[in-house]
């Protein structure tokens, strides 16, 4: 049989907290650039016009 003692419980708790922190960091890291692009759409919209003016 499997015995689940205090050491295993502590290991499980620490691993769960670490996974939660890592997941939160990944989500925050993905949302940051998306929010920045959302706040400055005019910079992305003006880029093609500026490049087309240079070609002419």
N, C-alpha and C positions, 0 to 999 in steps of 0.2 A: 504494500500500500504506500501511498504518498503522504508524507508528514509535512504539514505547512507550519513551520515554527516562526518565531519572532524575527529571526534573521531574514527569512524569505519575505516576510511581510514588509520589513524595512526596505529591502531591496526593491520590492514591487512599488512601494510608495515613492521612493526616490526616482525610480525610472519613470513613473507616471508623471511626476512633477517636471522632470527634465523634458519629457515628450511634449507636455503642455507648453512649456516655455519655448521650446524650439518651434512648435507649430505656430504659436503667437508671433514669434519673430519673423517667420516666413510670411505670414499673412500681412503683417505690418510692412514688411519689405516689398510686397507686391502691391499694396494699396498706395504707397507713397508716390511712385511714378505715375500711377493712374490718376491720382488726385492732381498732381502737377500738370499733367496734360489736360485735365478737365478745366483747370483754372486759367490756362493760357492757350486757348484754341486759336487765337489770332496769329500767334507766332508760326504755328504749323500751317495755317491757311495762307499766309503771305509768302511762305517759302517757294512754292511753285511759280508764283508771279514774278518774284525776283530772279529766279533762275531763267525764266523765259525772256525776261527783259535783257539779260546778259547774252542770250543766244542771238537776238535780233541784231 
